[in-house]
Amino acid sequence: MRVRRRAAAIAFTGLVFLGLPAGMLGIAWPTMRVSLDAPLAGLGLLVAAMTITQFAASAASGLLRERLGTIALLLAAVAAAGGGLALFAIATGWWATILASAVLGCGIGLLDAAVNTEAALRGDVRFMSGLHGAWAIGASLGPPLVGAALVASASWRPAYLAAAAAFAVLGVATYAVRSDLAAAPELEAEPSGERRIGRTVILGCALMFVYVGIELGGGQWTYVRFTADGSLSDGVAGLAVFLFWFALAAGRVALAVFGDRIAPARLFDFSVFGALASTIAFSILPPPVAAQIALPCLGAALSVFVPVLLYLTPRRIGSAAAPRAIGYQVAAGMIGGAVLPAALGVLMQGFGVAVLGPCLVTMAAVLAGLHVASTRPIGARGYARQLFR
């Protein structure tokens, strides 16, 4: 691994902190709403403000990296994220939390894209996967952090203050290891041609858009699908959702440990076609089997998708174009996460909860088609011939 040890440790810590806000808001919202006299639907406004600024910041991260440099971009991202959390902690009015959400989204979007860019250019696929596993750890720590604050003080504010302090420490640590990061060599990959770069970036964004829809659709809607029509008990359906997320996290940990034993391109094949097979099984198998076997298999298949896609990006289009491309891909994933799960909810409301399975199959088939198009410009027949020769 080319990333120096201190810089790598700060990167893993940073991704743990980056995951914290994802698990905090939903737990804090009921108390926050009462305290600030906010509308019941106000959570949607906070999520929308955060999503919009995350998208814009991620899309602009490559340009800002060129203008500001890596260290300045990382420090600005950490400052924005910490500042947004601090604004949450001190907000005295409802509109102040919308501002806090927007600032936090800007910091998260910049930091997410920036860290993924540096990992793709300076690390290997195991390092990239370890970072995404660290994010999952942070997301799992968010709810107990808020829960502890509510027990101790009946307020969400101490949790957000603690998270803001964590980002302040992260900023100091990032500045302290700036020389280590600067000394880590970047990948030197030649550009692949302007037309190929544009095509690869567009298809990469489309892949991320659809992938996040499958991940969140599988993780957020399956409990509703199995309990709304009485297919499974609440406990069994809840266990299925837990197993999905557990498989997703476990797959990333496994990739961080054993990822150098299989070529990244083959891992990507496994992820895409494994997701297609798992969604088909989820759609046609009896509910108990679909929930306890097919759904965790889907989580395992999806687990390696994002780390491998971002790792492969500079190796497909060249190092110079990679920062902007990764920023666009992260931004596309955010939009997919906002649009596709909402669309699934509309379809389930209109046609019944059982439509979730066919919808996941459709998205997985689209993902497979995009993958074939992105990896082999010679088309599906040529791709199959090269894959099995």
Stockholm file with secondary structure:
# STOCKHOLM 1.0

chainA/1-389         MRVRRRAAAIAFTGLVFLGLPAGMLGIAWPTMRVSLDAPLAGLGLLVAAMTITQFAASAASGLLRERLGTIALLLAAVAAAGGGLALFAIATGWWATILASAVLGCGIGLLDAAVNTEAALRGDVRFMSGLHGAWAIGASLGPPLVGAALVASASWRPAYLAAAAAFAVLGVATYAVRSDLAAAPELEAEPSGERRIGRTVILGCALMFVYVGIELGGGQWTYVRFTADGSLSDGVAGLAVFLFWFALAAGRVALAVFGDRIAPARLFDFSVFGALASTIAFSILPPPVAAQIALPCLGAALSVFVPVLLYLTPRRIGSAAAPRAIGYQVAAGMIGGAVLPAALGVLMQGFGVAVLGPCLVTMAAVLAGLHVASTRPIGARGYARQLFR
#=GR chainA/1-389 SS CCSCHHHHHHHHHHHHHHHHHHHHHHHHHHHHHHHHTCCTTHHHHHHHHHHHHHHHHHHHHHHHHHHHCHHHHHHHHHHHHHHHHHHHHHCCSHHHHHHHHHHHHHHHHHHHHHHHHHHHHHSCHHHHHHHHHHHHHHHHHHHHHHHHHHHHHSSSHHHHHHHHHHHHHHHHHHHHTHHHHHHSCCCCCCCCCHHHHHHHHHHHHHHHHHHHHHHHHHHHHHHHHHHHTSSSCHHHHHHHHHHHHHHHHHHHHHHHHHGGGSCHHHHHHHHHHHHHHHHHHHHHSCHHHIIIIIHHHHHHHHTTHHHHHHHHHHHHHCTTTHHHHHHHHHHHHHHHHHHHHHHHHHHHHHHCGGGHHHHHHHHHHHHHHHHHHHHCTTCHHHHHHHHHC
#=GC SS_cons         CCSCHHHHHHHHHHHHHHHHHHHHHHHHHHHHHHHHTCCTTHHHHHHHHHHHHHHHHHHHHHHHHHHHCHHHHHHHHHHHHHHHHHHHHHCCSHHHHHHHHHHHHHHHHHHHHHHHHHHHHHSCHHHHHHHHHHHHHHHHHHHHHHHHHHHHHSSSHHHHHHHHHHHHHHHHHHHHTHHHHHHSCCCCCCCCCHHHHHHHHHHHHHHHHHHHHHHHHHHHHHHHHHHHTSSSCHHHHHHHHHHHHHHHHHHHHHHHHHGGGSCHHHHHHHHHHHHHHHHHHHHHSCHHHIIIIIHHHHHHHHTTHHHHHHHHHHHHHCTTTHHHHHHHHHHHHHHHHHHHHHHHHHHHHHHCGGGHHHHHHHHHHHHHHHHHHHHCTTCHHHHHHHHHC
//
